[in-house]
Amino acid sequence: MVRGVRGTWCGTLLLAGVLVAGTSGCGPETPAEPGVPPSGTSGPAEPGTTATTTAPGTTTPTGATTAPGTTPAPGTPTASGTSTADPHPAEVLVEVVVNGGLAGVSNKLVVHADGSWTSRSGTEEPRTGRQTPAETARLRAALEDPAYARVPERPTGDPVADGFQYYVTYRHRLVVAGDGERPAALQRVFAALPEGGPPTNP
């Protein structure tokens, strides 16, 4: 009888120990605080921003744009590669050189885009002047005439002894003409030049 009671008591103690051990190892997890994301995750990005991962654990904002309402400063190249600056008014419009003659002259007339011009003759002091806007427009129209683009670039006739040769440069195109070899389109250019072209005196 004593042995039976003793065996029952030992079995009860063993069962109680197993239940205590199971309860301490498998208890319920503690819930996360409200509003705090679980560990190992990151919160959502702010609206209107984009982020690019550059290294583990770090981010760099991207997609920055120029502030609205800004314009490039004058002379600053735009996205297409063009400049906002105006053309220089002193840009050369046309240059005419005359060579030859009995005295072997070499004189030059340069007309700029704004109508100002400079004439050089031998060792004399250069002479300057300015065309009116209407005169400059007339000269520009003669140079831009499609007929002028078809003027031969070199003389086509026989050279004249002790004659003059004229060298007209417009937009990097050189036209050479001798005395008596002026097609109508070229003659219109000379008629629109200041003083009819460079002087032929030494």
C-alpha positions as CSV (number, residue, x, y, z in Angstrom):
1,M,0.0,0.0,0.0
2,V,2.8,2.4,0.9
3,R,4.6,1.5,-2.4
4,G,1.5,2.3,-4.5
5,V,0.9,5.7,-2.9
6,R,4.6,6.5,-3.3
7,G,4.5,5.6,-7.1
8,T,1.4,7.7,-7.6
9,W,3.1,10.7,-5.9
10,C,6.2,10.5,-8.0
11,G,4.2,10.3,-11.3
12,T,2.3,13.4,-10.3
13,L,5.6,15.4,-9.6
14,L,7.1,14.3,-13.0
15,L,4.0,15.4,-14.9
16,A,4.0,18.8,-13.2
17,G,7.7,19.3,-14.0
18,V,7.0,18.6,-17.7
19,L,4.1,21.1,-17.8
20,V,6.1,23.9,-16.2
21,A,9.0,23.4,-18.6
22,G,6.7,23.5,-21.7
23,T,5.0,26.7,-20.5
24,S,8.3,28.7,-20.0
25,G,9.6,27.9,-23.5
26,C,6.5,28.5,-25.6
27,G,5.0,31.6,-24.1
28,P,3.1,34.1,-26.4
29,E,5.2,36.9,-28.1
30,T,5.0,40.5,-26.9
31,P,3.0,42.6,-29.5
32,A,4.8,45.5,-31.2
33,E,4.0,49.0,-30.2
34,P,1.3,50.7,-32.4
35,G,2.8,52.8,-35.3
36,V,6.3,51.2,-35.1
37,P,7.2,49.0,-38.1
38,P,8.4,45.4,-37.4
39,S,12.2,45.0,-37.1
40,G,14.0,44.3,-40.4
41,T,11.6,46.5,-42.6
42,S,11.7,50.2,-43.6
43,G,8.8,52.6,-43.8
44,P,7.3,53.9,-47.1
45,A,9.0,56.7,-48.9
46,E,7.6,60.2,-48.6
47,P,5.1,61.1,-51.4
48,G,6.7,62.9,-54.4
49,T,10.3,61.7,-53.7
50,T,12.2,58.9,-55.3
51,A,15.2,57.1,-53.8
52,T,17.9,55.0,-55.2
53,T,19.9,52.5,-53.1
54,T,23.6,53.2,-53.2
55,A,24.9,50.9,-50.5
56,P,23.3,48.5,-48.0
57,G,21.3,50.6,-45.5
58,T,21.8,54.0,-47.3
59,T,19.6,55.8,-49.9
60,T,20.2,58.8,-52.2
61,P,17.3,61.0,-53.4
62,T,17.1,61.3,-57.2
63,G,15.0,63.0,-59.8
64,A,15.9,66.6,-58.8
65,T,14.7,69.2,-61.4
66,T,15.3,72.9,-62.1
67,A,13.0,75.2,-60.2
68,P,10.0,76.2,-62.2
69,G,10.0,79.7,-63.7
70,T,13.8,80.0,-64.2
71,T,15.3,80.9,-67.6
72,P,18.9,80.6,-68.9
73,A,21.0,83.7,-68.8
74,P,21.8,85.4,-72.1
75,G,24.7,83.7,-73.9
76,T,24.1,80.4,-72.0
77,P,23.9,77.3,-74.2
78,T,20.5,75.6,-74.1
79,A,19.7,71.9,-74.1
80,S,19.8,71.9,-77.9
81,G,23.3,73.4,-77.9
82,T,22.3,76.8,-79.3
83,S,23.1,80.1,-77.6
84,T,20.6,82.7,-76.6
85,A,23.1,85.6,-77.4
86,D,22.3,87.9,-80.4
87,P,24.8,87.9,-83.4
88,H,27.6,90.4,-83.1
89,P,26.7,93.5,-85.1
90,A,30.4,93.9,-86.2
91,E,30.3,90.6,-88.1
92,V,31.7,90.9,-91.6
93,L,29.0,90.9,-94.2
94,V,31.1,91.1,-97.4
95,E,34.8,91.7,-98.3
96,V,35.9,92.9,-101.7
97,V,39.6,93.1,-102.7
98,V,40.9,94.6,-106.0
99,N,44.3,93.8,-107.5
100,G,46.2,94.6,-110.6
101,G,46.2,97.6,-112.9
102,L,49.2,99.5,-114.3
103,A,50.3,100.4,-110.8
104,G,49.6,97.0,-109.3
105,V,47.2,98.1,-106.6
106,S,45.9,96.0,-103.8
107,N,43.0,97.7,-102.1
108,K,40.2,96.3,-99.9
109,L,36.7,97.2,-98.8
110,V,35.0,95.5,-95.8
111,V,31.3,96.0,-95.0
112,H,29.9,94.8,-91.6
113,A,26.5,93.5,-90.8
114,D,25.5,96.8,-89.1
115,G,26.3,98.8,-92.3
116,S,29.7,100.1,-91.1
117,W,32.5,99.9,-93.6
118,T,36.3,100.4,-93.9
119,S,38.1,101.1,-97.2
120,R,41.9,100.7,-97.4
121,S,43.9,102.1,-100.4
122,G,47.7,101.6,-100.5
123,T,49.5,103.4,-97.7
124,E,46.7,105.9,-97.1
125,E,44.8,106.1,-93.9
126,P,41.8,103.8,-93.9
127,R,38.5,105.6,-94.6
128,T,35.3,104.6,-92.7
129,G,31.6,105.2,-93.0
130,R,28.2,103.6,-92.4
131,Q,25.4,102.8,-94.8
132,T,21.8,103.6,-94.0
133,P,19.6,100.6,-92.9
134,A,18.0,100.7,-96.4
135,E,21.3,100.6,-98.2
136,T,22.5,97.7,-96.0
137,A,19.3,95.8,-96.7
138,R,19.8,96.4,-100.4
139,L,23.3,95.0,-100.3
140,R,22.2,92.0,-98.2
141,A,19.4,91.2,-100.7
142,A,21.8,91.3,-103.6
143,L,24.2,88.9,-101.8
144,E,21.4,86.5,-100.8
145,D,19.9,86.5,-104.4
146,P,19.9,82.9,-105.7
147,A,21.2,84.3,-109.0
148,Y,24.4,85.5,-107.2
149,A,25.0,82.0,-105.9
150,R,25.2,80.8,-109.5
151,V,27.9,83.4,-110.5
152,P,31.0,81.5,-111.6
153,E,33.7,81.5,-109.0
154,R,36.5,82.1,-111.5
155,P,36.8,84.3,-114.7
156,T,35.5,82.6,-117.8
157,G,36.9,85.0,-120.4
158,D,40.4,85.9,-121.5
159,P,42.4,88.0,-119.1
160,V,42.8,91.7,-119.8
161,A,46.3,93.1,-119.9
162,D,47.0,95.4,-116.9
163,G,43.3,94.9,-116.0
164,F,41.9,94.6,-112.5
165,Q,40.7,91.5,-110.7
166,Y,38.1,91.6,-108.0
167,Y,37.8,89.1,-105.2
168,V,34.4,89.0,-103.5
169,T,34.1,86.9,-100.3
170,Y,30.6,86.3,-98.9
171,R,29.9,83.5,-96.4
172,H,33.2,81.8,-97.1
173,R,32.5,81.7,-100.8
174,L,35.0,83.5,-103.0
175,V,34.1,84.9,-106.4
176,V,36.8,86.2,-108.7
177,A,35.9,88.5,-111.6
178,G,37.9,90.6,-114.1
179,D,37.2,93.8,-115.9
180,G,34.2,93.4,-118.1
181,E,33.2,90.1,-116.6
182,R,30.4,91.0,-114.2
183,P,27.2,89.0,-114.6
184,A,24.0,91.0,-113.7
185,A,23.8,89.4,-110.2
186,L,27.4,90.4,-109.5
187,Q,26.8,93.9,-110.9
188,R,23.9,94.3,-108.5
189,V,26.3,93.6,-105.6
190,F,28.8,96.2,-106.8
191,A,26.0,98.7,-107.3
192,A,25.0,98.2,-103.6
193,L,28.5,98.5,-102.2
194,P,29.7,101.7,-100.5
195,E,31.3,103.9,-103.2
196,G,30.7,101.1,-105.7
197,G,33.5,99.0,-104.3
198,P,37.1,99.4,-103.2
199,P,39.1,102.2,-104.9
200,T,41.3,101.3,-107.9
201,N,43.8,104.1,-107.4
202,P,47.1,103.3,-105.7
